Amino acid sequence: MACPLPSASAPALYVSDGYRVRLAPGVLAKALRLARVRAPLETGGLLLGAVVDGEAHVLAITGPGRRAVRGRVGFAADRVRDNRLLGRVSPCLRYLGDWHTHPGGPARLSRTDEASVRETLNAERPEVLHLLLSGPSAMQGHVVASVFTAVCGEAAIRRMEVVL
């Protein structure tokens, strides 16, 4: 089930079968701002943060980068830029996953999205997150934030539930 955006003033908590993810205040607000600037095209970026006592804390997000490819039904990240950025923020922040938008689209991952999420899994990254913002084509009004987690060895990508 997709959930409306939680309050921007407190950390948003998402859970699924023992997995816990907290989005710092402002993370969703920044993603929504970036989504509205690029609408009706898809956009996205990186989720950065830390894992503390088994709980992922998303502390920051990035935008798409100049060489990202944005379309009405697709987004391809600027991975060269993303990798350079990760080298600069590590070890303070680590890569937790990605985020992207579906302006005018469903609040679910497409097959292409699922394949992209699975491609990020490896021995160094046995678990990754994905934040999806979906809503009207202008990303105004009723926008939905969905958080997913993928784990090496598990067939399904889990949709997490927000705890308000």
C-alpha positions in Angstrom: 0.0 0.0 0.0 1.3 3.4 -0.9 1.4 6.1 1.8 1.0 9.8 1.6 4.1 11.9 2.5 4.7 12.0 6.2 5.4 15.2 8.1 8.6 17.0 7.1 9.2 18.1 10.7 10.0 14.6 12.2 11.9 11.6 10.9 9.7 9.3 8.9 9.9 5.6 9.9 9.3 2.8 7.4 9.2 -0.8 8.5 9.0 -4.3 6.9 9.6 -7.6 8.6 12.3 -6.4 10.9 13.8 -3.9 8.5 13.6 -0.3 9.7 14.4 2.9 7.7 14.3 6.4 9.0 14.1 9.4 6.6 15.6 12.5 8.2 13.4 15.6 8.2 13.8 17.4 5.0 14.8 14.4 2.9 11.3 14.0 1.5 10.9 17.7 1.1 14.0 18.0 -1.0 13.0 15.0 -3.1 9.6 16.6 -3.7 11.2 19.9 -4.6 13.5 18.2 -7.1 10.6 16.2 -8.5 8.5 19.3 -9.1 11.4 21.1 -10.8 11.8 18.3 -13.3 8.1 17.3 -13.8 6.6 16.0 -15.9 9.9 14.1 -16.6 11.2 11.5 -14.1 14.2 12.4 -12.0 16.1 10.9 -9.1 19.4 10.5 -7.3 21.1 8.8 -4.4 20.0 8.0 -0.9 22.9 8.7 1.6 23.2 8.0 5.3 24.2 5.5 7.9 23.2 2.3 9.5 22.9 2.4 13.3 22.0 -0.7 15.3 20.6 -2.3 12.2 18.4 0.6 11.3 19.1 2.6 8.1 19.0 6.4 8.5 18.6 8.3 5.2 20.3 11.6 6.1 20.6 13.2 2.6 19.7 12.8 -1.0 21.3 14.0 -4.2 19.8 15.3 -7.4 20.2 13.7 -10.8 23.4 15.2 -12.1 23.9 16.9 -15.5 24.3 13.8 -17.6 21.3 11.9 -16.2 18.7 11.0 -18.8 15.2 12.0 -17.9 12.1 11.0 -19.8 8.3 10.8 -19.3 8.6 7.1 -18.4 12.3 6.6 -17.5 15.3 7.9 -15.7 18.9 6.9 -16.0 21.3 8.2 -13.4 24.6 10.0 -14.1 26.6 7.2 -12.4 30.0 8.7 -13.2 29.0 11.8 -11.2 27.3 9.7 -8.5 30.5 7.6 -8.0 32.7 10.7 -7.8 30.3 12.1 -5.2 30.3 8.9 -3.1 34.1 9.1 -3.0 33.9 12.6 -1.5 31.2 11.9 1.2 32.6 8.6 2.4 33.1 7.6 5.2 30.8 10.2 6.8 27.8 9.1 4.6 27.4 5.9 2.8 25.3 4.8 -0.2 22.0 3.3 1.0 20.2 3.2 -2.4 18.5 5.4 -5.0 15.3 7.4 -5.4 13.3 8.4 -8.4 9.9 9.7 -9.5 6.8 8.6 -11.4 5.1 11.8 -12.4 1.6 10.8 -13.6 2.6 7.2 -12.9 1.9 4.4 -10.4 3.2 4.1 -6.9 4.9 0.8 -7.7 8.3 -0.2 -9.2 8.3 -1.1 -12.9 10.1 -4.2 -14.1 12.9 -1.9 -15.3 13.0 -0.3 -11.8 13.2 -3.7 -10.1 16.0 -4.8 -12.4 17.9 -1.6 -11.6 17.4 -2.1 -7.9 18.7 -5.7 -8.1 21.7 -4.6 -10.2 22.9 -2.5 -7.2 23.0 -5.5 -4.9 26.5 -7.1 -4.4 28.7 -8.4 -1.7 29.5 -4.9 -0.5 25.8 -3.9 -0.7 23.8 -6.9 0.4 20.8 -4.6 1.1 19.7 -1.5 -0.8 16.8 0.9 -0.5 14.7 2.6 -3.1 12.5 5.7 -2.5 9.8 6.2 -5.2 7.7 9.4 -5.4 4.6 9.2 -7.5 1.7 11.5 -8.1 0.1 13.8 -10.7 2.3 14.7 -13.7 3.2 18.1 -12.1 4.0 16.3 -8.8 1.6 18.7 -7.1 -1.2 17.7 -4.8 -1.5 14.1 -3.7 2.1 12.8 -3.9 2.9 9.3 -2.5 6.3 8.3 -1.0 7.0 4.5 -1.1 10.1 3.0 0.3 11.3 -0.4 -0.9 14.2 -2.7 0.3 16.0 -5.4 -1.7 18.1 -8.0 0.0 20.6 -10.4 -1.6 19.2 -13.9 -1.9 15.5 -12.7 -1.6 13.4 -12.9 -4.7 11.0 -10.2 -3.8 11.6 -6.5 -3.3 9.8 -5.5 -0.2 7.5 -2.5 0.0 7.9 -0.9 3.5 5.0 0.6 5.4 5.2 4.0 7.0 4.7 4.3 10.7 3.2 7.7 11.5 
